[in-house]
Amino acid sequence: MHSFQRVGRFCLLICAVLAFSPAALALKADQGNADTDGLVLDGASSRQGQVPDQTVTVAHTRYQWELRTSQGTQTLFIRDRNTGDEIAEELGCFMCEGDDDNCNQDGIFVLTQPGIKDTTAFLLVCHQGAHSQRARLIAPAQQSTPVIDVTGAYFMDWELVDGTLLITHDGEAPNSIIWPLP
């Protein structure tokens, strides 16, 4: 019986050495690195809820966005500060404040993958008509703009899961969209 306890302790010691070895710790340290984990929300450049007209420079990228209202129509302009290229996306919808009617999902959200060039994307979520909610994803470096354009009959939810954007809605199928695709 005593030798089984020694073997058990020895196995625990080996497991502890393997689990906390410098090589194992080096792998674990890299798992939290933003450069390898995919998309992150740039909170400083994003605006949630009802967004007033403004211009926002997206730090550490070549982009800025501007929301401008002219004759009752809001337009989102995304500019490449290096080339002067511009994407103009007319909203055709409105953004609202608070928790009612899923307004907490509305806004202009900047998604980036730190350390990886040309991964900046702009997620525009707003209300359309009496009840619908719409999401558009604009990725200036990609050929197709917007990359995603979906409308939910009553709701639109989005979140970042394991470095990817997940959009769910109650509109036409597919009701879940992942970007970028793995």
Phi, psi and omega in degrees: 000319181297323180290328176295324178294320178296316179297318178298316179294320179298317178297320177297319179297315179298316179298318180294318179297316180293320183291327184246022178291157179304323180294317179293320178294324179297320178293318181293324180296326183284341183294332180267003183286128183297334181292338183249355186263003177090209186291144173226155177277127174271091185298327181292330183260354182265154176226127182255147178084211180285119187256120176282165176303132180189166174239132183232125174271130181271110183302146175065018174225176178264009188253156166218154176236151179222133173253124184227136177252129178221122180053043176081000181249127177268137178230136175262122176252129175243120185244140170270111184292337180281318186257341185084357178299146183220140173248129177245124181236108177290132185291306183064024182201181180227154177251145182229167182256159170090185183269342181293146174057027178063027181296338180294348176270345183288153173143187175244118186240132181259125179246134179222163171240096187307136177085353180245122184292146174060040176246007181291133178224152182240120180256119179251119179237129184206170178265143182229126181070206185285324188226336190289155176231138187235143176233133175231133177248123180245121178241098188305329182284346180267155184293320186268126178230128352285154180289321178231137175214101183229151179232130174264143181300320180229334183213159177217122176240146176218152177200160174263124181233118179050043175078010176235154177273128176243119177247128175237147182203170180252027178268207181294147180296151001285143184270355174228134180232134178244136177215140348287158179292140180295000000 
